[in-house]
Amino acid sequence: MKITLLTGEFPPLEGGVGDFTRELARALAALGHDVHILTSGSKGTKDEAQEPYATHRAVPGWGWGCWRAIRRWIASHNPDVINIQYQAAAYAMRPAIHLLPWRLRRLPGRPAVVVTYHDLKVPYLFPKAGPLRWQAVLALARWSDAAIVTNAKDHLTLSRYPSLASSADIIPIGSNIAPQPPAGYDRAAWRARYRLAADDLLMAYFGFLNESKGGETLFRAFHKLAAANARLLMIGGLFGASDPTNRAYQARVADLIAQLGLEKRIYWTGYTPPEKVSANLLAADVCVLPYRDGVSFRRGSFMAALAHGRPVVSTFPQVPLPELKDGENILLVPPDDPDALAAAVARLAADPRLRQRLGDGARKLSSLFTWDRIAARTADLFERVRKDV
């Protein structure tokens, strides 16, 4: 099958959508499919030519002119399926992407069109767009041949619309970071880089900072743990390439850190290669992810923590997730509650056996979200859909 993955964000741009698309492309190619990435920009990564898929930076931008570029590319490459990787920020909050499936339906001999929702956040569109923003998000599914959501909450949201309920499938994401630290990795030596004493607790947070991820709760909880010889490792870049609101939020968080006097107790790695991210995750004693909207399998940072077998403290999901078992593969606390978060971390700090149990449970849970499984389910959906076009 000839598959095109259309994405507004792709490496070297930093961001979860681009990382997901790269991993999915690799896994689909490993199954024998002919995979092409269609995106914007002019600069690729240095090792892009070695990948098992082809990257085409043939879209000049995400305004209305993108239609012409995408139609031209489809005419010259004739894909069986075009899979739109959707997140509003990845397309600069522009409206054209939302009507692309409608436009492609008019093409003779068109490919099947599938949208993958990485979240259901609305685009900007224009001032006072109001309800039109949500209708634009729904338009992607209405005019596509099928929709993929990555988590139960988004599936429940789409299922409230009878016309969309039957066309939406849940296919989760996997970890964008494999548990593969640098050759010769030694955990004690790696922790020594951060000047940690033997009894210091290393908390880790992985991912960008934005309003939904509970950064302020994290730092207020960390402040309460100052007497427990705790250190906090902030892994990865501070904000992504796509969402401009992340930068403003980071500035607000920086002010809070200064107010709490935490500067010398927090280590910031900045953007690092995947093997160093893996090393830092493995060096941590506990991974703290206090999402304001609840833990979810759509979060790449959470999936990475599971894959690395880290004890995770996160927030109660907004919809039931039977796979998560509090006290067995995760510790759950209410969102926006620094006291509860600090108490959960302190509990882990005092109980090595609980840390081991949670870590083992996390690693076992991650086996449900491997890229070969995700790619196989995605390809099966593509095959079903293209037969009906």
C-alpha positions as CSV (number, residue, x, y, z in Angstrom):
1,M,0.0,0.0,0.0
2,K,1.3,3.5,-0.9
3,I,0.7,5.7,2.2
4,T,1.1,9.4,2.5
5,L,1.4,10.9,6.0
6,L,0.6,14.6,5.9
7,T,1.9,16.6,8.8
8,G,2.4,20.3,9.6
9,E,5.3,19.4,12.0
10,F,8.2,17.1,11.3
11,P,11.8,16.9,12.4
12,P,14.0,18.9,12.7
13,L,11.1,20.8,14.2
14,E,10.6,19.8,17.8
15,G,7.2,18.4,18.8
16,G,5.2,15.3,19.6
17,V,3.2,15.3,16.3
18,G,6.4,15.2,14.2
19,D,8.0,12.6,16.4
20,F,4.8,10.4,16.2
21,T,4.7,10.7,12.5
22,R,8.3,9.6,12.1
23,E,7.9,6.6,14.3
24,L,4.6,5.6,12.6
25,A,6.3,5.9,9.2
26,R,9.2,3.7,10.3
27,A,6.8,1.0,11.6
28,L,4.6,1.1,8.5
29,A,7.7,0.8,6.3
30,A,8.8,-2.2,8.4
31,L,5.5,-3.9,7.4
32,G,6.4,-3.5,3.8
33,H,4.4,-0.4,2.9
34,D,5.6,2.4,0.6
35,V,5.5,5.4,3.0
36,H,5.9,9.1,2.2
37,I,5.9,12.1,4.5
38,L,4.4,15.2,3.0
39,T,5.1,18.4,5.0
40,S,6.4,22.0,4.8
41,G,9.8,23.6,5.4
42,S,13.0,23.3,3.5
43,K,15.5,21.8,5.9
44,G,15.7,18.1,6.7
45,T,17.7,16.2,9.3
46,K,21.2,15.0,8.4
47,D,20.3,11.3,8.4
48,E,16.9,11.7,6.7
49,A,18.1,10.0,3.5
50,Q,18.8,6.8,5.6
51,E,15.2,6.5,6.7
52,P,12.9,3.7,5.3
53,Y,10.4,6.3,4.1
54,A,10.7,9.3,1.8
55,T,10.2,12.9,3.0
56,H,8.8,15.5,0.6
57,R,8.8,19.2,1.8
58,A,6.5,20.2,-1.0
59,V,3.9,22.3,0.9
60,P,5.0,26.0,1.0
61,G,2.7,26.8,3.9
62,W,-0.6,26.0,5.5
63,G,-2.8,28.8,4.1
64,W,-5.3,28.2,1.3
65,G,-2.5,27.7,-1.2
66,C,-1.7,24.4,0.5
67,W,-4.6,22.8,-1.3
68,R,-3.0,23.4,-4.7
69,A,0.4,22.0,-3.5
70,I,-1.2,18.9,-2.0
71,R,-3.4,18.2,-5.0
72,R,-0.4,18.5,-7.3
73,W,1.6,16.1,-5.1
74,I,-1.2,13.6,-5.1
75,A,-1.5,13.7,-8.9
76,S,2.2,13.0,-9.3
77,H,2.5,10.3,-6.6
78,N,-0.9,8.6,-6.7
79,P,-1.1,7.4,-3.0
80,D,-3.7,4.9,-1.9
81,V,-4.2,6.7,1.4
82,I,-3.5,10.2,2.7
83,N,-3.4,10.3,6.5
84,I,-3.7,13.9,8.0
85,Q,-1.9,14.2,11.3
86,Y,-4.0,16.9,13.0
87,Q,-3.1,19.2,15.7
88,A,-4.3,22.8,15.2
89,A,-0.9,24.3,16.3
90,A,1.0,22.2,13.9
91,Y,-0.8,24.0,11.0
92,A,-0.2,27.5,12.5
93,M,-3.9,27.6,13.6
94,R,-4.8,28.1,9.9
95,P,-8.3,27.0,8.6
96,A,-7.4,25.5,5.3
97,I,-6.4,22.1,6.7
98,H,-9.9,21.6,8.1
99,L,-11.5,21.6,4.7
100,L,-8.8,19.7,2.9
101,P,-10.8,16.3,3.1
102,W,-13.8,18.1,1.5
103,R,-11.5,19.4,-1.3
104,L,-9.9,16.1,-1.9
105,R,-13.3,14.3,-2.3
106,R,-13.6,16.2,-5.6
107,L,-10.5,14.6,-7.1
108,P,-11.0,11.9,-9.7
109,G,-9.5,8.6,-8.6
110,R,-8.8,10.2,-5.2
111,P,-7.0,8.4,-2.3
112,A,-8.7,7.4,0.8
113,V,-8.5,10.2,3.4
114,V,-8.0,9.5,7.1
115,V,-7.5,12.1,9.8
116,T,-5.6,11.3,13.0
117,Y,-6.6,13.6,15.8
118,H,-3.7,14.2,18.2
119,D,-6.0,16.3,20.2
120,L,-9.3,18.1,19.7
121,K,-8.1,21.7,20.5
122,V,-9.7,24.3,18.3
123,P,-7.8,26.5,15.8
124,Y,-7.8,30.3,15.9
125,L,-9.4,30.9,12.4
126,F,-10.3,34.6,12.9
127,P,-11.4,37.0,15.6
128,K,-14.8,36.1,17.1
129,A,-15.0,32.8,15.2
130,G,-16.7,31.3,18.3
131,P,-18.5,28.0,17.6
132,L,-17.1,27.9,14.1
133,R,-13.8,26.8,15.6
134,W,-15.3,23.5,16.9
135,Q,-17.2,23.0,13.7
136,A,-13.9,23.3,11.8
137,V,-12.4,20.5,13.9
138,L,-15.4,18.3,13.3
139,A,-15.3,19.0,9.6
140,L,-12.1,17.0,9.3
141,A,-13.9,13.9,10.4
142,R,-17.1,14.6,8.5
143,W,-15.3,14.8,5.2
144,S,-12.7,12.2,5.8
145,D,-13.3,8.5,5.1
146,A,-12.3,7.6,8.7
147,A,-11.0,9.2,11.8
148,I,-8.4,8.0,14.3
149,V,-8.3,9.3,17.9
150,T,-5.5,8.4,20.3
151,N,-7.4,8.1,23.5
152,A,-10.8,7.3,25.1
153,K,-11.7,10.8,26.0
154,D,-11.5,12.1,22.4
155,H,-13.4,9.1,21.2
156,L,-16.2,9.7,23.6
157,T,-16.3,13.4,22.4
158,L,-16.7,12.4,18.8
159,S,-19.1,9.6,19.6
160,R,-21.6,12.2,20.7
161,Y,-22.1,13.0,17.1
162,P,-24.1,10.2,15.5
163,S,-22.7,10.9,12.0
164,L,-19.1,10.5,13.3
165,A,-19.5,7.7,15.9
166,S,-19.1,4.8,13.4
167,S,-16.1,6.3,11.6
168,A,-13.8,7.0,14.6
169,D,-11.4,4.3,15.8
170,I,-9.1,4.5,18.8
171,I,-5.4,3.7,18.0
172,P,-3.0,4.8,20.7
173,I,0.4,6.4,20.3
174,G,3.6,4.8,21.4
175,S,6.7,6.1,23.0
176,N,8.7,8.5,20.8
177,I,11.8,7.6,22.9
178,A,13.1,4.1,22.9
179,P,14.8,2.8,26.1
180,Q,18.2,3.0,24.4
181,P,20.7,5.1,26.4
182,P,24.2,5.8,25.0
183,A,26.6,2.8,24.7
184,G,28.3,2.1,28.1
185,Y,25.6,3.8,30.0
186,D,26.1,3.7,33.8
187,R,23.2,5.0,35.9
188,A,25.3,6.0,38.9
189,A,27.8,7.9,36.7
190,W,25.0,9.6,34.8
191,R,23.4,10.8,38.1
192,A,26.7,12.1,39.2
193,R,26.5,14.6,36.4
194,Y,23.8,16.3,38.4
195,R,25.8,16.3,41.6
196,L,23.4,14.0,43.4
197,A,24.2,12.4,46.7
198,A,23.4,8.7,47.1
199,D,20.2,9.4,49.1
200,D,19.0,12.3,46.9
201,L,15.7,11.7,45.1
202,L,15.7,12.6,41.4
203,M,12.3,13.7,40.1
204,A,11.9,14.0,36.4
205,Y,9.5,15.9,34.2
206,F,9.6,15.2,30.4
207,G,8.0,17.3,27.7
208,F,7.2,20.9,26.8
209,L,5.6,23.2,29.3
210,N,2.1,24.5,28.5
211,E,-1.2,25.3,30.3
212,S,-2.5,21.8,30.2
213,K,0.5,20.1,31.7
214,G,0.5,21.3,35.3
215,G,3.9,23.0,35.5
216,E,2.9,25.4,38.3
217,T,1.6,22.5,40.3
218,L,4.8,20.6,39.7
219,F,7.0,23.4,41.0
220,R,4.8,24.2,44.0
221,A,4.9,20.5,45.0
222,F,8.6,20.4,44.4
223,H,9.0,23.3,46.8
224,K,7.3,21.4,49.5
225,L,9.8,18.5,49.1
226,A,12.9,20.7,49.5
227,A,13.7,19.1,52.9
228,A,13.6,15.6,51.3
229,N,16.8,16.0,49.4
230,A,14.9,16.1,46.2
231,R,16.1,17.4,42.9
232,L,14.1,18.0,39.7
233,L,15.3,17.2,36.2
234,M,13.4,18.9,33.4
235,I,14.1,16.8,30.3
236,G,13.8,18.1,26.8
237,G,13.2,21.5,25.3
238,L,11.0,24.0,27.1
239,F,8.5,24.7,24.3
240,G,7.7,23.2,21.0
241,A,8.1,24.7,17.5
242,S,4.4,24.8,16.8
243,D,2.5,26.3,19.7
244,P,3.4,30.0,20.5
245,T,1.5,29.9,23.8
246,N,4.1,27.5,25.2
247,R,6.7,30.3,25.3
248,A,4.5,32.7,27.2
249,Y,3.6,30.0,29.7
250,Q,7.3,29.1,30.2
251,A,8.0,32.8,31.1
252,R,5.3,32.7,33.7
253,V,6.7,29.5,35.2
254,A,10.2,31.0,35.3
255,D,8.8,33.8,37.5
256,L,7.2,31.2,39.9
257,I,10.5,29.3,40.1
258,A,12.3,32.5,41.1
259,Q,9.7,33.3,43.7
260,L,10.0,29.9,45.3
261,G,13.8,30.0,45.2
262,L,14.2,26.8,43.3
263,E,16.7,27.8,40.7
264,K,19.6,25.8,42.1
265,R,17.6,22.6,42.7
266,I,16.3,22.3,39.1
267,Y,18.4,20.9,36.2
268,W,17.3,21.8,32.6
269,T,18.6,19.5,29.9
270,G,17.3,21.5,26.9
271,Y,16.7,19.6,23.7
272,T,19.0,16.5,23.5
273,P,19.2,13.5,21.2
274,P,16.9,10.5,22.0
275,E,19.6,8.4,23.6
276,K,20.3,11.2,26.1
277,V,16.6,11.6,26.8
278,S,16.5,7.9,27.5
279,A,19.6,8.1,29.8
280,N,18.0,10.9,31.8
281,L,14.7,9.0,32.2
282,L,16.5,5.9,33.4
283,A,18.5,8.0,35.8
284,A,15.3,9.4,37.5
285,D,13.7,7.8,40.6
286,V,10.2,9.0,39.8
287,C,8.6,10.7,36.8
288,V,6.1,13.4,37.7
289,L,3.5,14.4,35.1
290,P,0.7,16.4,36.7
291,Y,-1.5,17.0,33.7
292,R,-4.3,19.4,34.4
293,D,-6.6,17.5,32.0
294,G,-5.8,14.1,33.5
295,V,-3.4,11.4,32.4
296,S,-4.0,10.1,28.9
297,F,-2.5,7.7,26.5
298,R,-2.3,10.5,24.0
299,R,0.6,12.0,25.9
300,G,4.0,11.0,24.4
301,S,5.8,12.0,27.5
302,F,3.7,9.6,29.6
303,M,4.2,6.8,27.1
304,A,8.0,7.3,27.2
305,A,8.0,7.1,31.0
306,L,6.1,3.8,30.8
307,A,8.5,2.4,28.2
308,H,11.4,3.2,30.5
309,G,9.8,1.5,33.4
310,R,9.7,4.6,35.6
311,P,7.5,4.9,38.6
312,V,5.0,7.6,37.5
313,V,2.9,10.0,39.5
314,S,0.2,11.7,37.4
315,T,-3.4,12.9,37.7
316,F,-6.7,11.1,37.6
317,P,-7.9,10.6,34.0
318,Q,-11.1,12.4,32.9
319,V,-12.6,9.2,31.6
320,P,-12.0,5.7,33.0
321,L,-8.8,3.9,31.8
322,P,-9.0,0.3,33.0
323,E,-5.4,-0.3,32.0
324,L,-4.2,2.1,34.8
325,K,-4.2,0.6,38.2
326,D,-3.5,3.0,41.0
327,G,-0.7,1.6,43.2
328,E,0.3,-1.0,40.7
329,N,1.5,0.7,37.6
330,I,0.9,4.4,38.5
331,L,0.1,6.7,41.4
332,L,-2.8,9.0,40.8
333,V,-3.6,12.3,42.4
334,P,-6.1,15.1,41.8
335,P,-5.0,17.8,39.3
336,D,-4.0,21.3,40.5
337,D,-3.2,19.9,44.0
338,P,0.4,20.5,45.0
339,D,-0.1,19.0,48.4
340,A,-1.4,15.7,47.1
341,L,1.4,15.6,44.5
342,A,4.1,16.2,47.0
343,A,2.6,13.6,49.3
344,A,2.6,11.0,46.5
345,V,6.3,11.7,45.7
346,A,7.3,11.6,49.3
347,R,5.5,8.2,49.6
348,L,7.6,6.9,46.7
349,A,10.8,8.4,48.2
350,A,10.2,6.4,51.4
351,D,9.3,3.1,49.8
352,P,11.8,1.5,47.3
353,R,9.6,-1.6,47.0
354,L,6.7,0.6,45.8
355,R,8.9,2.3,43.3
356,Q,10.0,-1.1,42.0
357,R,6.4,-2.4,41.7
358,L,5.2,0.7,39.9
359,G,8.2,0.6,37.5
360,D,7.6,-3.1,36.7
361,G,3.9,-2.4,36.2
362,A,4.7,0.6,33.9
363,R,7.0,-1.5,31.7
364,K,4.4,-4.3,31.4
365,L,1.7,-1.8,30.5
366,S,4.0,-0.2,27.8
367,S,4.0,-3.6,26.0
368,L,0.4,-2.8,24.8
369,F,1.7,0.3,22.9
370,T,4.5,-0.9,20.7
371,W,4.9,0.7,17.3
372,D,4.6,-2.6,15.5
373,R,1.1,-3.1,17.0
374,I,0.1,0.5,16.3
375,A,1.3,0.3,12.7
376,A,-0.5,-3.0,12.1
377,R,-3.8,-1.6,13.4
378,T,-3.4,1.6,11.4
379,A,-2.6,-0.3,8.2
380,D,-5.6,-2.5,8.7
381,L,-7.8,0.5,9.0
382,F,-6.3,2.0,5.8
383,E,-6.9,-1.2,3.9
384,R,-10.6,-1.3,5.0
385,V,-11.2,2.3,4.1
386,R,-9.6,2.3,0.7
387,K,-11.7,-0.6,-0.4
388,D,-14.8,1.6,0.2
389,V,-13.6,4.7,-1.7
